[in-house]
Amino acid sequence: MSAVFLDYDTVSRNDLDQSALLRAMPELEFHGLTEPAQIAGRIEGAQILLLNKIVLSRNLIRAAPRLRMIAVAGTGTNNIDLAAAEERGIAVCNVRSYCDRAVTQQVWALILGLTQQLRGYADLVRDGSWTSREAHTGLAYPIRELAGRTFGVVGWGELGRAAAGIAQAFGMRVMIANRPGGPREPGRVDLDQLLAESDVLTLHCPLTPDTRGMIGARELSLMKPDALLINTARGGLIDSHALAAALKEGRLGGAGIDVLAQEPPVDGDPLLDPSIPNLLVTPHVAWAAREARQRCIDEMAANVEDFLAGGRRSRVV
């Protein structure tokens, strides 16, 4: 069975065990990276295609006449023309829940980094201020306790629940938003109420027509001026221009962002402005713990084995 992995270097630093992949596909051909002009040539004879970030258009799918399956190294499939795959009868499988622990760690790394003002205080040590002006460094940035404060969650899936469990361990009160565009549910509140009451707001919902731009200027104006906004879900959930303005004008306490609307941000993004205060931006690495990446490729192998046996494991199409 001819198989090719187009962008293996986006999931591995030569630190993963490939044995599960090779058991499922002994002839698997690995490419570290594939430039757009190289894709058609590399997939022309492939029956199974593995990829992570490569954009697979209708024309490229048409250029692979033998293709039977596409295995995605992650949950999102927005980089694949699913309609074109379905028309051809090509199976598309993703991987779910492989990085829940890693993403939860990132959520809390951002929350604690902002709450404890780690970057600001580390800079005071680095630039010599602690040595030369010790009396002025101890209270240079405000630190607060999280106990008794409100932790708001948008997206009550496995990640939202995991992040909320840690919030409860810190003594926080958890509030859950009703599903955007969905019915009201017992024990949940509408987004406006959640925004107004949350001291920390974390987003864990998919990007859909109902959630795109769900946090804009109006929504940010409802939040407490010392609240934190955390996004490790999808960049398009937040209006970057509105968030940058709120932070610059001191209308929001801080933000921790691991995702942007365009990745990589080759066309720029307002949140890349280094002058924005109380903002931590990381390059979509919440999923990138080695253990999570190993689970990911092992799950890809399991999806392929199941497909070859006639199953529908983790099928999107």
Secondary structure, 3 states (H helix, E strand, C coil): CCEEECCHHHCCCCCCCCHHHHHHCCCCEECCCCCHHHHHHHHCCCCEEEECCCCECHHHHHCCCCCCEEEECCCCCCCECHHHHHHHCCEEECCCCCCHHHHHHHHHHHHHHHHCCHHHHHHHHHCCHHHHCHHHHCCCCCCCCCCCCEEEEECCCHHHHHHHHHHHHCCCEEEEECCCCCCCCCCCECHHHHHHHCCEEEECCCCCCCCCCCECHHHHHHCCCCCEEEECCCHHHECHHHHHHHHHCCCCCEEEECCCCCCCCCCCCHHHCCCCCCEEECCCCCCCCHHHHHHHHHHHHHHHHHHHCCCCCCECC
